[in-house]
Each structure stands twice: as structure tokens, then as C-alpha cells.
């Protein structure tokens, strides 16, 4: 019912707004809210630009849903089955398969329905033929939720054959025993590891591959070939207090919202440019950093990353890397490019 009341709930232009509003109202996670919006879009009738009413995207599943013969897990099995079908499967065959699964959902558990869906997918596509477009629309990488309490993060990668082949070639070199080992005083990242360094390498295969990816990506940081990202070099922007750095405790905060342990910050800072921003001890306002031109300087952007942490619009959680510098009072209306008259905001 809630989904029906939202016109064009699945519209990409509204996707960044609706699910957060619903999450706040129902006190559920944004991820759950987005899932409910997607489900509502699939199960409710659609309206064309001319006002014509079309059936639901999954008509048989929608009918079973509204009479209560399946639940959310059944729905996820069916939607995944449809999403994974090659694009050249005839629409009639896909519709019959969807109706068949919706019928069987009334008899089977979600895990049993998943097995049946896998068998049905093989029946519809026995040769396992998938086009480049089929593979391309499934590709993606995302972090799975927030950082864990220990600071570690879990990601989910769906790689195209090309990306996997590329990673395999790079890891064959950089993830070999003795390569890119953070336990070494001077880790080998370019040449060949010595027999001694390879012999004392006690890392697992997964740990070696992690360290190899870290070394590979870190090598691109600050590369002039990448140009700039919103006024700053493509590099890690992290901020911490002088007291925490001296005590070697706590965390720094990056412009992406990542908590970086102080030991990592100090290690990274050993070969980085350092900036000191001084703030008022009472209200936290920047002492002063201004200029007479409209565009903020790189120094001002760094101060804003430290002060604002990200978009300052109420309720917005976009991190600093995804924001731009704005005047709190428009430059055209007499606003100044002083640090206290600037703020970060996403598009």
C-alpha cells in the first residue's frame, strides 16, 4: 500500500530521495527501504506517459503476492531469476517461466524454489549463452555496509571476464610469495622477491592478494595522469587532531568517511604532504582562511573536508569525496570566498 502511494517510485531521478524519506518515516534502514520500493515497482500496475495502465512487471508473481501465497524470500528468488536471464530469451518464454515459479512458490520453501529456478534457467538457456550486454549489466562493486567494529570492510565484486583476466595477470606477479609483503622492512613491489623473503612469507593466498591489490592501487595515488578530483589531487584526504597523532591513538577520518587507525595514518603520512588547520577551541570554527576569488583553493577544500566531513544538507550522508564547495551566500550576491562562508554540498 505504501508503495502504491508513491508515484514513479522506481524513477532513478527520485531513487536517491524516496527511499531515504521512507526509511526515516518507518525507521528502517535505507537499504531495506530501497528494496521495498523496488518490490513495489515490480508488483504494482504501471502507468505510461499517456496515462495507459499496464500490468505489473511480474504479473503472476504480483497476483500471488497480493493473495499472500508467497513472501519476500520467494519474491527475491523470482526477481533474481528474471534478472539473470539473457536478454535474447523470448518474452513469452520468460513470462511463462515467471508464472511457473509464482505457482510453485505456493508449494515450496524459498530455498527449494531457488533450486527449481536454477534448473529452469538451464532449461531456457541450455547452452549457457550470454552476450556482452548480459555480462555488462551484471557487473559491479560495492562495499557491503559500514565498516565493522574492528575497522575492516567487506566488499562484493561481480567481475566481467575481462576484469577477472586482468586481475589474474596482475596477481600472478604481485601476489606471489615474498611480493608486496607489509611485514618486510622494504617490501618488493617491482622486481623479483628473494628466496629468503619468499621463504619467510607466512601470509595466506587471500592475504597476499589483498596486499597486492593495495600496493597496485596505492601506486596510482597522486599520479598526475589522473588529473584532479574537485580541486584536489586524486589521493587520500584524512584528518585527525594533533593530540591523537602525538598519543598515537584513535582514528583519522577520510573524506570518504572511512575511519583510519592512527597507526595507518602515521605510516601513510611518512611520505605525504601535511597541512595544519587551526580551529577555535570553543566553537570549532576555523580561525580564518580566505581569498578574493570565487573558486576555493586546495587549502580551503582540505579545511572543509576536516570541518564538514561531507555534505552539510540536513539528512544527507554523502562523504566529502562526493561533494563540491559552495558559498553559503552566493558569490554573485556579495558572498566571500572565506572559509567561514564556504561549505560542502553534494549535487
C-alpha positions in Angstrom: 0.0 0.0 0.0 2.8 2.4 0.9 4.5 1.6 -2.4 1.3 2.4 -4.4 1.1 5.8 -2.9 4.5 6.8 -4.4 4.2 7.8 -8.0 7.2 6.6 -10.1 8.8 5.1 -7.0 11.4 3.4 -9.2 12.3 6.5 -11.1 16.1 6.8 -11.0 15.8 10.6 -10.6 13.9 10.0 -7.4 15.8 7.0 -6.2 18.1 9.0 -4.1 15.3 10.8 -2.3 12.3 8.5 -1.8 14.0 5.6 -0.1 15.6 7.8 2.5 12.3 9.6 3.2 10.6 6.2 3.7 13.5 5.0 5.8 13.1 7.9 8.2 9.3 7.6 8.4 9.3 3.8 9.0 12.6 3.8 11.0 14.0 1.1 8.7 17.4 1.0 7.0 17.8 2.8 3.7 18.8 -0.5 2.1 15.5 -2.1 3.3 13.6 0.9 2.1 15.1 0.8 -1.3 14.3 -2.9 -1.5 10.7 -2.3 -0.7 10.5 0.4 -3.4 11.9 -2.0 -6.0 9.4 -4.7 -4.9 6.5 -2.3 -5.1 7.6 -1.2 -8.6 7.6 -4.8 -9.8 4.3 -5.8 -8.2 2.1 -2.8 -8.9 0.5 -1.8 -12.2 2.4 0.7 -14.3 1.2 3.9 -15.9 2.6 5.1 -19.3 3.3 8.7 -20.1 0.0 8.8 -22.0 -1.9 7.6 -19.0 -2.4 4.0 -20.1 -2.3 1.4 -17.4 0.0 -1.6 -17.9 0.1 -4.8 -15.9 2.8 -5.2 -13.2 6.3 -6.0 -14.3 5.9 -9.5 -12.8 2.1 -10.1 -13.2 1.9 -13.7 -12.0 4.1 -13.0 -9.0 2.1 -9.9 -8.2 -1.1 -11.9 -8.2 0.4 -14.5 -5.9 1.8 -11.7 -3.7 -1.5 -9.9 -3.2 -3.3 -13.1 -2.2 -0.5 -14.0 0.3 0.9 -17.2 -1.2 4.5 -16.1 -1.2 6.7 -13.9 0.9 9.8 -11.7 0.4 12.2 -14.5 0.1 10.1 -16.1 -2.7 10.0 -12.8 -4.4 13.8 -12.3 -4.3 14.2 -15.8 -5.9 11.9 -14.9 -8.8 13.3 -11.4 -9.4 16.9 -12.8 -9.4 15.8 -15.5 -11.9 14.3 -12.9 -14.2 17.3 -10.5 -13.8 19.8 -13.3 -14.7 18.1 -14.3 -17.9 19.9 -13.4 -21.1 18.2 -10.5 -23.0 17.6 -12.6 -26.1 15.2 -15.0 -24.2 11.8 -14.6 -25.9 9.4 -12.5 -23.7 6.8 -15.2 -23.9 9.2 -17.8 -22.6 10.2 -15.5 -19.8 6.6 -14.8 -18.9 5.7 -18.5 -18.8 8.7 -19.2 -16.6 7.8 -16.4 -14.2 4.2 -17.7 -14.0 5.5 -21.2 -13.3 7.7 -20.1 -10.5 4.9 -18.0 -9.0 2.7 -21.1 -9.0 5.4 -23.3 -7.4 6.1 -20.7 -4.7 2.8 -21.6 -3.1 4.1 -25.2 -2.6 7.9 -24.8 -2.0 10.2 -23.1 0.5 12.3 -20.3 -0.8 15.4 -22.5 -0.9 13.6 -25.2 -2.8 12.2 -22.6 -5.2 15.8 -21.4 -5.7 16.9 -24.9 -6.8 13.9 -25.1 -9.2 14.7 -21.6 -10.6 18.3 -22.7 -11.3 17.1 -25.8 -13.2 14.6 -23.7 -15.1 17.3 -21.2 -16.1 19.4 -24.1 -17.6 16.3 -25.3 -19.5 15.7 -21.9 -21.0 19.4 -21.4 -21.8 20.9 -24.9 -22.1 24.0 -23.7 -23.9 24.7 -21.1 -21.4 25.0 -18.4 -24.0 25.3 -14.8 -22.6 26.0 -11.7 -24.6 28.4 -9.0 -23.7 25.4 -6.8 -22.8 24.2 -9.6 -20.4 27.5 -9.6 -18.6 27.9 -5.9 -18.6 24.6 -5.2 -16.9 25.6 -7.5 -14.0 29.0 -6.0 -13.3 29.6 -4.0 -10.2 31.5 -3.4 -7.0 30.2 -2.1 -3.7 31.1 -2.1 0.0 28.7 -4.3 2.0 27.5 -1.9 4.6 29.6 0.1 7.0 33.0 -0.7 8.5 33.0 -3.4 11.1 33.9 -2.6 14.7 37.5 -3.8 14.0 37.7 -1.3 11.1 37.7 -4.0 8.4 35.3 -3.8 5.4 33.6 -6.4 3.3 33.0 -5.8 -0.4 31.1 -7.6 -3.2 32.6 -7.8 -6.7 30.8 -9.1 -9.7 33.6 -9.0 -12.3 33.4 -9.3 -16.1 35.6 -11.9 -17.8 38.0 -9.0 -18.9 38.4 -7.7 -15.3 39.0 -11.1 -13.9 41.6 -11.9 -16.6 43.3 -8.5 -15.8 43.3 -9.2 -12.1 44.6 -12.7 -12.6 47.5 -11.4 -14.6 48.5 -8.8 -12.1 48.1 -11.0 -9.0 50.3 -13.7 -10.7 53.1 -11.2 -10.3 52.2 -9.1 -7.3 50.6 -11.8 -5.1 53.5 -14.3 -5.4 55.2 -15.3 -2.1 57.6 -12.5 -1.0 55.9 -9.8 -3.0 54.2 -6.7 -1.5 54.7 -8.1 2.0 53.9 -5.4 4.6 55.9 -7.4 7.2 59.1 -6.6 5.2 61.2 -3.6 6.0 61.3 -2.7 2.3 58.5 -4.6 0.5 59.3 -5.8 -3.0 56.8 -4.3 -5.5 58.7 -4.1 -8.8 61.4 -6.7 -9.1 61.6 -10.3 -8.1 61.4 -11.4 -4.4 64.5 -13.1 -3.0 64.4 -16.7 -1.9 64.7 -15.6 1.7 61.7 -13.2 1.6 59.6 -15.8 -0.1 60.5 -18.4 2.5 59.6 -16.2 5.4 56.3 -15.1 3.9 53.6 -16.7 6.1 50.6 -15.0 4.5 47.7 -16.9 3.1 46.8 -16.7 -0.6 43.9 -14.4 0.3 46.2 -12.1 2.3 48.8 -11.9 -0.4 46.1 -11.0 -3.0 44.7 -8.3 -0.7 48.2 -6.8 -0.2 48.9 -6.9 -3.9 45.7 -5.0 -4.7 46.5 -2.5 -2.0 50.0 -1.9 -3.5 48.6 -1.7 -7.0 46.0 0.9 -6.1 48.3 2.9 -3.8 50.8 3.3 -6.6 48.2 5.4 -8.5 47.5 7.8 -5.7 48.7 11.3 -6.6 49.5 10.3 -10.2 49.5 13.5 -12.3 48.0 11.5 -15.2 44.8 11.2 -13.2 44.4 15.0 -13.0 42.4 16.4 -10.1 39.1 15.5 -8.4 37.2 18.6 -7.5 40.2 20.8 -6.9 42.5 18.3 -5.3 44.9 15.6 -6.4 43.5 12.0 -6.5 44.7 11.0 -3.1 43.6 10.1 0.4 42.4 13.1 2.3 42.4 12.3 6.1 42.2 14.4 9.1 43.0 13.9 12.8 43.8 16.1 15.8 47.4 16.8 16.8 46.7 15.3 20.2 45.6 12.0 18.8 48.7 11.9 16.5 51.0 12.5 19.4 49.3 9.9 21.5 49.1 7.5 18.6 45.6 6.5 19.5 42.1 6.9 18.0 41.2 7.2 14.3 41.6 9.7 11.5 38.6 10.3 9.2 39.0 10.3 5.4 37.0 12.4 3.0 35.2 9.2 2.1 34.0 8.7 5.7 36.4 5.8 6.4 37.9 5.5 9.9 41.6 5.1 9.5 43.5 3.8 12.6 46.2 6.2 13.8 48.9 3.7 13.1 47.9 3.6 9.5 47.7 7.4 9.3 51.1 7.8 10.7 52.6 5.3 8.3 50.9 6.9 5.3 51.9 10.4 6.5 55.6 9.5 6.4 55.6 10.2 2.7 52.8 12.7 2.3 52.2 16.5 2.3 50.9 17.7 5.7 48.5 20.6 6.5 47.8 22.2 9.8 44.3 23.6 10.3 43.7 25.7 13.4 40.2 25.9 14.9 38.7 27.8 17.7 38.8 25.7 20.9 35.3 26.8 21.9 33.0 26.5 18.9 35.2 24.7 16.5 35.1 27.4 13.8 38.1 27.8 11.5 40.3 30.7 12.6 40.4 32.1 9.1 41.4 31.2 5.6 40.0 33.4 2.9 40.7 34.7 -0.6 39.3 37.3 -3.0 38.5 34.9 -5.9 35.3 32.9 -6.4 36.9 29.4 -6.6 38.0 27.9 -3.4 41.7 27.0 -3.1 43.0 23.5 -2.5 43.9 24.5 1.1 40.3 25.7 1.7 39.0 22.4 0.4 41.2 20.5 2.8 39.9 22.6 5.7 36.3 21.9 4.7 36.9 18.2 4.5 38.2 18.3 8.0 35.4 20.6 9.3 32.3 19.4 7.5 33.2 15.7 6.8 30.8 15.7 3.9 27.5 17.2 2.6 26.1 19.7 5.1 22.5 19.5 3.8 20.2 18.2 6.6 19.9 14.5 6.5 22.4 14.0 3.7 25.2 11.5 4.4 27.3 11.9 1.2 31.0 11.8 2.1 33.4 14.5 1.3 34.8 12.9 -1.9 31.3 13.3 -3.4 30.8 16.9 -2.6 31.6 20.3 -4.1 32.4 23.6 -2.4 29.6 26.1 -2.2 29.2 29.7 -0.9 26.7 29.9 2.0 25.9 33.3 0.5 26.2 33.4 -3.3 29.3 35.0 -4.7 27.1 36.9 -7.2 25.2 38.3 -4.2 28.3 39.6 -2.5 29.4 36.4 -0.7 33.1 36.0 0.0 35.4 33.0 -0.5 36.4 33.0 3.1 36.5 29.7 5.0 33.5 30.6 7.3 31.4 31.4 4.2 32.1 28.1 2.4 30.6 24.7 2.9 30.4 21.3 1.3 27.3 20.0 -0.5 26.6 17.2 -2.9 25.0 17.8 -6.3 
